[in-house]
Amino acid sequence: MNRTPDVEDTLRRTLRQAAGQAPGLPAEAAASQVEARYRRRRQRRQALLAGAAVVVIAGGVAGGLRAADRAADRAADRAATVTPDATATAAVSPPESPAQSHAPSYDVKPEPIGSVWPEALREVPAKTPDGKKIQPILLLDDRTLLVSTWASFEKTDALYAYDLDTLALREITHVVTPKGTVLFASGFDAAGGHVAWWTQLKDGTAQIWAAPLTGGEARVIGSRELDERGVDKVEIVGDRVAFSARSGGVFTVPLGGGEVEPVANGAGMHLLSWPWIGTPGPYGAGEGTRYGLIRNLRTGETDRALVRDGERVHACGVTLCVGSSGAAPFHRMRDGSQQQELPVGMARTPPALDRFHVASVRYGRHAGGVVLFDLRTGASADLGIPSKRTAGGFSLMRPGFDDDGRLLAYPVGDTLRVIDVTKIK
């Protein structure tokens, strides 16, 4: 499993400080609860850190980044059956380790996202009418966001279609958590009129679930015994659901339910973006360039990313890689061509849609922000994420792209900001 020691240490110190001000549990209760929950929390925390990073900047040192690289043409497949006839009821890819770099100081703060790319930004309520926090997952179409709500921390209880025009929330399905579940619903994907995800039981059985986007009961469509690390990705492919294990191995199961079958030549591999699989996987810390070797399951084509002497290539997508040579971070094609320096800091995943990069920056000595960069045009915009002063600098939350590389969504106060980067021309 991918380890993020610096971020985990920061979180651990923060929790210790908070614990000193909170009422304590009796020793026996604390021991039993911590032991029972440790493994599940640890794995869920890794998934959470993959999607958004807590960035602590002291004297200009920044950590953590997540972006995505996934085909954007799935949007049409999703949109086909998003809007049902029924009336809607009233009413957002993991780092090897935190990127460590000196966040540059900007004398002039970039213009806000709403001024630079107003066509890409939507602002909607961040909570349901009954006060639950809305968790963005992915865009189903240009105006509909797949979201979830939690019954408790990280425990999804329902999925909704959130209409960004009317602000209506339509329940898609109740998300079931069977007795004995140790890894809650994760890895949501939507296509072909369905949404799919996975959970894992205490005995190591990974369960693949699906429900119709038009609304209906969720059900287990297949299961596979895996190790405690579970699944690293789920993707709906036609009438099947593909997934890969964090320990390696790619599998598919019929969307309508049936036997889970291993993919030919998929042993030890990980799902990147169908039909591409590769190794090491997204959680392959210390195993070399993530997705340095990829294979096309349809054509049999294989590709190994170029790594020159003295370089570190951290991760690759289907077309681009990110890495560093000395102190200079770069992005380039898998064959080493078209290399360009990243405008800010080091990245651990390729630019979203081969174009967009998110990074934290300093505005003076005691303030910071998060900037979205368009690597194609050179334009940039501040995302309006507030920073908090700390003893040695400041901290902030840096959002990450969804698996498609299309959506960047994050709360600012009671508002959910939804950025669709495919609207940026």
C-alpha positions as CSV (number, residue, x, y, z in Angstrom):
1,M,0.0,0.0,0.0
2,N,1.1,3.5,-0.7
3,R,2.5,5.2,2.4
4,T,2.5,8.9,3.0
5,P,4.6,9.2,6.1
6,D,5.0,13.0,6.2
7,V,1.3,13.7,5.8
8,E,0.4,11.0,8.2
9,D,2.9,12.3,10.8
10,T,1.4,15.8,10.5
11,L,-2.1,14.4,10.9
12,R,-1.0,12.4,13.9
13,R,0.6,15.4,15.6
14,T,-2.6,17.5,15.0
15,L,-4.8,14.7,16.4
16,R,-2.6,14.4,19.5
17,Q,-3.0,18.1,20.2
18,A,-6.7,17.9,19.7
19,A,-6.9,14.9,22.0
20,G,-5.3,16.8,24.8
21,Q,-8.3,19.1,24.8
22,A,-11.0,16.4,24.5
23,P,-12.5,14.1,27.1
24,G,-10.8,10.7,27.2
25,L,-12.2,7.3,26.7
26,P,-11.9,4.7,29.4
27,A,-8.7,2.7,28.8
28,E,-10.5,-0.6,28.0
29,A,-12.9,1.1,25.6
30,A,-10.2,3.0,23.9
31,A,-8.0,0.0,23.3
32,S,-10.8,-2.1,21.9
33,Q,-12.1,0.6,19.6
34,V,-8.7,1.6,18.3
35,E,-7.6,-1.9,17.6
36,A,-10.9,-2.8,15.8
37,R,-10.8,0.3,13.7
38,Y,-7.1,0.8,13.0
39,R,-6.8,-1.2,9.7
40,R,-10.0,0.2,8.2
41,R,-9.1,3.8,9.1
42,R,-5.6,3.5,7.8
43,Q,-6.7,2.2,4.4
44,R,-9.6,4.7,4.2
45,R,-7.2,7.5,5.1
46,Q,-5.0,6.6,2.1
47,A,-7.9,6.8,-0.2
48,L,-8.9,10.2,1.3
49,L,-5.4,11.6,0.9
50,A,-5.4,10.4,-2.7
51,G,-8.3,12.8,-3.5
52,A,-7.3,15.8,-1.5
53,A,-4.1,16.7,0.4
54,V,-3.7,18.7,3.6
55,V,-0.8,21.0,2.8
56,V,1.3,22.3,5.6
57,I,3.7,25.1,4.6
58,A,6.4,26.2,6.9
59,G,9.0,28.5,5.6
60,G,7.7,27.7,2.1
61,V,7.8,23.9,2.2
62,A,4.7,22.3,0.7
63,G,3.5,18.7,0.6
64,G,0.9,16.6,-1.2
65,L,-0.7,16.6,-4.6
66,R,-3.1,14.6,-6.5
67,A,-4.3,15.0,-10.1
68,A,-5.7,12.4,-12.6
69,D,-5.3,11.1,-16.1
70,R,-8.4,9.4,-17.6
71,A,-10.2,9.4,-20.9
72,A,-12.7,12.3,-21.0
73,D,-15.0,10.7,-23.6
74,R,-16.9,8.7,-21.0
75,A,-19.1,11.7,-20.4
76,A,-21.5,10.9,-23.2
77,D,-21.8,7.3,-22.0
78,R,-22.8,8.6,-18.6
79,A,-25.2,11.2,-19.8
80,A,-27.3,8.8,-21.8
81,T,-29.5,7.7,-18.9
82,V,-28.9,10.3,-16.2
83,T,-32.3,12.0,-16.3
84,P,-35.2,9.7,-15.6
85,D,-38.9,10.3,-16.4
86,A,-39.7,10.6,-12.7
87,T,-39.8,14.1,-11.2
88,A,-36.7,14.9,-9.1
89,T,-37.3,15.5,-5.4
90,A,-36.3,18.9,-3.9
91,A,-33.4,19.8,-2.7
92,V,-16.1,15.1,-6.5
93,S,-6.0,8.4,-9.2
94,P,-2.7,8.5,-5.2
95,P,0.6,10.0,-4.4
96,E,3.7,8.0,-3.7
97,S,4.5,10.3,-0.9
98,P,3.9,14.0,-0.2
99,A,5.7,16.1,-2.8
100,Q,8.3,18.2,-1.0
101,S,9.2,21.5,-2.7
102,H,9.6,25.2,-2.0
103,A,6.3,26.8,-2.7
104,P,7.1,29.9,-4.7
105,S,6.0,33.3,-3.4
106,Y,3.7,35.2,-5.7
107,D,4.0,39.0,-5.6
108,V,0.8,39.3,-7.5
109,K,-2.0,36.9,-6.6
110,P,-3.6,35.3,-9.7
111,E,-7.1,36.4,-10.6
112,P,-9.9,34.2,-9.1
113,I,-11.2,31.3,-10.9
114,G,-14.6,33.0,-11.5
115,S,-12.9,35.8,-13.3
116,V,-10.4,33.8,-15.4
117,W,-12.7,30.9,-16.4
118,P,-16.3,31.8,-15.4
119,E,-17.6,29.2,-17.9
120,A,-16.0,26.4,-15.9
121,L,-17.2,27.4,-12.4
122,R,-20.5,26.5,-10.7
123,E,-21.3,27.4,-7.1
124,V,-24.0,25.5,-5.3
125,P,-25.0,24.7,-1.7
126,A,-22.5,22.3,0.1
127,K,-25.2,20.7,2.2
128,T,-28.5,18.8,1.7
129,P,-31.7,20.5,2.9
130,D,-31.5,18.3,6.1
131,G,-27.9,19.5,6.8
132,K,-25.8,16.7,5.6
133,K,-22.5,17.5,3.9
134,I,-22.5,16.8,0.1
135,Q,-19.5,14.7,-1.0
136,P,-18.8,15.3,-4.8
137,I,-17.8,12.3,-6.8
138,L,-17.9,12.9,-10.6
139,L,-19.9,14.7,-13.3
140,L,-22.6,12.6,-14.9
141,D,-23.1,15.3,-17.6
142,D,-22.7,19.0,-18.0
143,R,-25.2,19.9,-15.3
144,T,-25.5,16.8,-13.1
145,L,-23.1,15.9,-10.3
146,L,-22.9,12.4,-8.8
147,V,-22.7,13.0,-5.0
148,S,-22.9,11.0,-1.8
149,T,-23.8,11.6,1.8
150,W,-22.3,10.0,4.9
151,A,-24.1,8.3,7.8
152,S,-20.9,8.8,9.8
153,F,-17.3,9.5,9.0
154,E,-16.4,8.0,5.6
155,K,-19.5,5.7,5.7
156,T,-21.6,6.5,2.6
157,D,-25.3,6.0,3.1
158,A,-26.8,7.3,-0.2
159,L,-25.9,8.4,-3.7
160,Y,-27.7,11.4,-5.4
161,A,-27.8,13.1,-8.8
162,Y,-27.3,16.8,-8.0
163,D,-28.8,19.1,-10.6
164,L,-26.4,22.1,-10.8
165,D,-29.0,24.3,-12.5
166,T,-32.1,23.6,-10.4
167,L,-30.2,22.5,-7.2
168,A,-32.5,19.5,-7.0
169,L,-31.2,16.3,-5.3
170,R,-32.5,13.1,-6.7
171,E,-31.7,10.0,-4.7
172,I,-30.2,7.3,-6.9
173,T,-29.8,4.5,-4.3
174,H,-29.3,3.7,-0.7
175,V,-25.8,2.5,-0.1
176,V,-25.8,-0.7,1.9
177,T,-23.0,-1.5,4.4
178,P,-23.3,-5.3,5.2
179,K,-22.4,-6.5,8.7
180,G,-18.7,-7.3,8.8
181,T,-17.7,-4.6,6.4
182,V,-14.2,-3.2,7.2
183,L,-13.7,-1.0,4.1
184,F,-16.7,1.2,3.3
185,A,-18.1,2.0,-0.2
186,S,-15.3,3.4,-2.4
187,G,-14.1,3.8,-6.0
188,F,-17.4,5.0,-7.5
189,D,-17.7,5.0,-11.3
190,A,-20.7,5.7,-13.5
191,A,-21.3,4.7,-17.2
192,G,-23.9,2.9,-19.3
193,G,-26.7,4.0,-17.0
194,H,-25.2,2.5,-13.9
195,V,-23.0,3.4,-11.0
196,A,-20.6,0.9,-9.4
197,W,-18.4,0.7,-6.4
198,W,-16.7,-1.7,-4.0
199,T,-16.6,-2.7,-0.3
200,Q,-14.7,-5.3,1.6
201,L,-15.6,-7.7,4.4
202,K,-13.5,-8.6,7.4
203,D,-12.7,-12.0,5.8
204,G,-11.1,-10.3,2.8
205,T,-14.0,-10.7,0.4
206,A,-14.2,-7.7,-1.9
207,Q,-17.7,-7.0,-3.1
208,I,-18.6,-5.2,-6.3
209,W,-21.9,-3.3,-6.2
210,A,-24.0,-1.7,-8.9
211,A,-27.2,0.3,-9.1
212,P,-29.1,2.0,-12.0
213,L,-28.6,5.8,-12.3
214,T,-32.3,6.2,-12.9
215,G,-32.9,4.9,-9.4
216,G,-33.2,1.6,-7.8
217,E,-31.8,-0.9,-5.3
218,A,-28.1,-1.5,-5.1
219,R,-26.9,-5.1,-5.2
220,V,-23.7,-7.1,-5.1
221,I,-22.9,-8.2,-8.7
222,G,-19.8,-10.2,-7.8
223,S,-17.2,-10.9,-5.1
224,R,-13.6,-11.9,-5.0
225,E,-11.3,-12.8,-2.1
226,L,-8.4,-10.4,-1.9
227,D,-5.9,-9.4,0.8
228,E,-6.5,-6.7,3.3
229,R,-5.6,-3.9,0.9
230,G,-8.7,-4.4,-1.1
231,V,-9.3,-2.8,-4.6
232,D,-7.5,0.2,-6.2
233,K,-9.9,1.0,-9.0
234,V,-13.3,0.2,-10.4
235,E,-14.4,1.1,-14.0
236,I,-17.6,0.3,-15.9
237,V,-16.7,-1.0,-19.4
238,G,-19.7,-1.7,-21.6
239,D,-21.8,-4.5,-19.9
240,R,-19.0,-5.4,-17.4
241,V,-17.3,-3.9,-14.4
242,A,-13.5,-4.0,-14.4
243,F,-11.5,-3.7,-11.2
244,S,-8.0,-4.3,-9.9
245,A,-6.6,-5.4,-6.6
246,R,-4.1,-3.2,-4.8
247,S,-2.0,-6.4,-4.5
248,G,-2.2,-6.8,-8.3
249,G,-4.5,-8.5,-10.7
250,V,-7.2,-7.2,-13.0
251,F,-10.7,-8.7,-13.1
252,T,-14.1,-8.2,-14.7
253,V,-17.7,-9.1,-13.7
254,P,-20.9,-8.8,-15.6
255,L,-22.8,-5.6,-14.8
256,G,-25.9,-7.7,-14.4
257,G,-24.2,-10.0,-11.9
258,G,-22.2,-13.2,-12.3
259,E,-18.7,-14.8,-11.9
260,V,-15.7,-12.6,-11.4
261,E,-13.1,-13.5,-14.1
262,P,-9.4,-12.6,-14.2
263,V,-8.3,-10.7,-17.3
264,A,-5.9,-12.5,-19.6
265,N,-2.3,-11.1,-19.0
266,G,-3.6,-9.1,-16.1
267,A,-1.8,-10.9,-13.3
268,G,0.1,-8.4,-11.1
269,M,-1.2,-5.5,-13.1
270,H,-3.5,-2.6,-12.2
271,L,-6.3,-0.9,-14.0
272,L,-5.2,2.5,-15.4
273,S,-7.9,3.5,-17.9
274,W,-9.6,0.7,-19.9
275,P,-8.2,-0.9,-22.0
276,W,-4.9,0.2,-20.5
277,I,-3.5,-1.7,-17.5
278,G,0.0,-1.3,-15.9
279,T,2.4,-1.7,-13.1
280,P,3.4,-0.6,-10.5
281,G,-0.1,0.5,-9.5
282,P,-1.3,3.7,-7.9
283,Y,-0.3,2.6,-4.4
284,G,3.1,1.2,-5.5
285,A,5.3,3.2,-3.2
286,G,8.9,2.5,-3.7
287,E,8.3,0.1,-6.6
288,G,9.4,2.5,-9.3
289,T,7.5,4.7,-11.8
290,R,3.8,4.2,-11.2
291,Y,2.4,2.8,-14.5
292,G,5.8,2.9,-15.9
293,L,4.9,-0.2,-17.9
294,I,1.4,-0.3,-19.5
295,R,-0.4,-2.7,-21.8
296,N,-3.4,-2.3,-24.0
297,L,-5.8,-5.2,-23.5
298,R,-7.4,-4.8,-26.9
299,T,-4.3,-4.5,-29.1
300,G,-1.6,-6.2,-26.9
301,E,0.5,-3.0,-27.3
302,T,3.0,-2.4,-24.5
303,D,4.9,0.7,-23.5
304,R,7.6,1.3,-21.0
305,A,8.2,5.0,-20.0
306,L,11.7,6.4,-20.6
307,V,13.7,7.2,-17.5
308,R,17.1,8.9,-18.1
309,D,20.1,8.7,-15.8
310,G,19.8,11.1,-12.9
311,E,16.0,11.5,-13.2
312,R,13.1,10.4,-11.1
313,V,9.9,9.7,-13.0
314,H,7.2,9.5,-10.4
315,A,4.1,8.5,-12.3
316,C,2.7,8.1,-15.8
317,G,-0.7,8.1,-17.5
318,V,-1.5,6.7,-20.9
319,T,0.4,9.6,-22.6
320,L,2.2,11.8,-20.1
321,C,4.6,11.3,-17.2
322,V,5.7,13.6,-14.4
323,G,9.1,13.6,-12.7
324,S,12.1,15.6,-11.7
325,S,15.7,16.1,-12.7
326,G,17.6,17.6,-9.8
327,A,15.4,20.3,-8.4
328,A,13.5,20.9,-11.6
329,P,10.0,19.2,-11.9
330,F,8.8,18.3,-15.4
331,H,6.0,16.8,-17.4
332,R,6.6,15.1,-20.8
333,M,5.5,12.3,-23.1
334,R,6.1,8.7,-22.1
335,D,8.9,8.5,-24.7
336,G,10.7,11.4,-23.2
337,S,9.7,14.0,-25.8
338,Q,8.0,17.3,-25.4
339,Q,9.5,17.9,-21.9
340,Q,8.4,21.0,-20.2
341,E,9.0,22.3,-16.7
342,L,6.0,22.3,-14.3
343,P,5.2,25.9,-13.3
344,V,5.0,25.2,-9.6
345,G,6.5,22.5,-7.5
346,M,6.6,18.7,-7.9
347,A,3.7,16.6,-9.1
348,R,3.1,12.9,-8.2
349,T,0.5,12.3,-10.9
350,P,0.3,13.5,-14.5
351,P,-1.6,16.6,-15.4
352,A,-5.4,16.1,-15.6
353,L,-6.5,15.6,-19.2
354,D,-2.8,16.1,-20.0
355,R,-3.3,19.8,-19.4
356,F,-4.3,20.9,-15.9
357,H,-2.1,21.2,-12.8
358,V,-3.0,22.2,-9.2
359,A,-0.5,23.5,-6.8
360,S,-0.2,25.4,-3.5
361,V,1.6,28.8,-3.5
362,R,2.7,31.4,-1.0
363,Y,1.3,34.9,-1.1
364,G,3.8,36.7,1.1
365,R,5.1,35.2,4.3
366,H,2.0,34.1,6.2
367,A,-0.6,33.4,3.6
368,G,-1.1,31.0,0.8
369,G,-3.5,29.7,-1.7
370,V,-4.2,27.0,-4.3
371,V,-3.8,27.7,-8.0
372,L,-5.1,25.9,-11.1
373,F,-2.6,26.1,-14.0
374,D,-3.5,25.5,-17.7
375,L,-0.3,24.1,-19.0
376,R,-1.4,24.5,-22.6
377,T,-2.0,28.2,-22.5
378,G,0.0,29.3,-19.5
379,A,-3.1,30.8,-17.8
380,S,-3.7,30.4,-14.1
381,A,-6.4,31.1,-11.5
382,D,-6.6,31.2,-7.7
383,L,-9.2,28.7,-6.4
384,G,-10.2,30.9,-3.4
385,I,-9.3,28.3,-0.8
386,P,-8.5,30.0,2.5
387,S,-5.3,29.2,4.4
388,K,-5.0,29.0,8.2
389,R,-2.1,30.5,10.1
390,T,0.1,28.0,12.0
391,A,3.0,28.5,14.4
392,G,5.5,28.1,11.6
393,G,3.6,29.3,8.5
394,F,0.1,28.2,7.3
395,S,-1.9,25.2,6.2
396,L,-4.6,24.7,3.6
397,M,-6.6,22.0,1.9
398,R,-5.6,21.3,-1.7
399,P,-8.4,19.6,-3.7
400,G,-7.7,16.8,-6.2
401,F,-9.3,15.9,-9.5
402,D,-11.7,13.0,-9.9
403,D,-10.5,9.9,-11.8
404,D,-11.7,11.3,-15.1
405,G,-9.5,14.4,-14.7
406,R,-12.6,16.5,-15.4
407,L,-13.9,17.6,-12.0
408,L,-12.3,19.7,-9.3
409,A,-14.8,20.2,-6.5
410,Y,-14.3,21.6,-3.0
411,P,-16.2,23.4,-0.3
412,V,-15.6,27.1,0.7
413,G,-17.8,27.7,3.7
414,D,-21.4,26.7,2.9
415,T,-20.7,26.7,-0.9
416,L,-19.6,23.8,-3.0
417,R,-17.4,25.0,-5.9
418,V,-17.7,22.8,-8.9
419,I,-15.1,23.3,-11.7
420,D,-15.5,21.4,-15.0
421,V,-12.1,21.9,-16.7
422,T,-13.5,20.6,-20.0
423,K,-15.3,23.9,-20.3
424,I,-11.9,25.7,-20.4
425,K,-11.1,26.3,-24.1
